[in-house]
Amino acid sequence: MSILDKGQRSQKGYKARRGELVPFYDLVMTFDKANRHTPRLNGAGEMALDAVMAHLESLDGKPSQARHLDYLYSVAVGAVIGGGARPIGLSLRAFEQMCNERFERIGDSFHL
């Protein structure tokens, strides 16, 4: 899993400027038939939050676009799918609520 920042927003990305909550970053997923994971059907929310926590720790307190909700959502969904689970119910709104409960929000950025 990796995150693709195209640099230029799509039509959907411009909706965010009008206050709509839409993800901006794209996930690039590479599948390997030989790399089989044991599916984890439960705990997608915890998997997502664990991935976001590790990501935020890696930023060492530096300000970055990688702290914004849409980027963190891409990190979370990538981790859930990469972990063999299905991100059912992990909408952007639900994810935002989970982040607000778990992390400190300063403006548009999340911190530990």
QUINORCOR-V753263 format. One record per residue. N is the residue number from 1. D_CENTER is the distance of its C-alpha to the mean C-alpha in Angstrom with 1 decimal. Layout:
n: (N;N)
d_center: (D_CENTER;D_CENTER)
This chain:
n: (1;2;3;4;5;6;7;8;9;10;11;12;13;14;15;16;17;18;19;20;21;22;23;24;25;26;27;28;29;30;31;32;33;34;35;36;37;38;39;40;41;42;43;44;45;46;47;48;49;50;51;52;53;54;55;56;57;58;59;60;61;62;63;64;65;66;67;68;69;70;71;72;73;74;75;76;77;78;79;80;81;82;83;84;85;86;87;88;89;90;91;92;93;94;95;96;97;98;99;100;101;102;103;104;105;106;107;108;109;110;111;112)
d_center: (11.3;10.8;9.3;12.1;13.0;16.1;17.5;19.0;17.4;18.2;20.3;17.3;15.6;18.9;18.7;16.2;19.3;21.2;19.0;17.1;13.5;12.0;8.9;10.6;9.1;10.1;9.4;12.7;13.6;16.9;18.8;21.7;24.3;25.7;22.6;22.5;20.3;21.6;19.6;18.2;18.5;17.8;15.4;12.0;11.0;12.4;10.9;7.3;8.9;10.9;8.3;7.0;10.7;11.8;9.7;11.2;14.5;14.6;14.7;18.0;18.0;18.1;17.0;14.4;12.3;9.6;9.8;9.2;7.2;6.5;5.4;3.4;2.0;3.1;3.4;3.5;5.3;6.9;8.0;9.4;11.1;12.2;13.6;15.7;14.5;13.9;11.0;13.9;13.7;9.9;10.3;8.7;11.7;11.6;8.2;9.7;12.8;11.5;10.2;13.6;15.4;14.1;13.6;16.0;15.2;17.4;17.5;14.2;12.9;11.8;14.1;15.4)
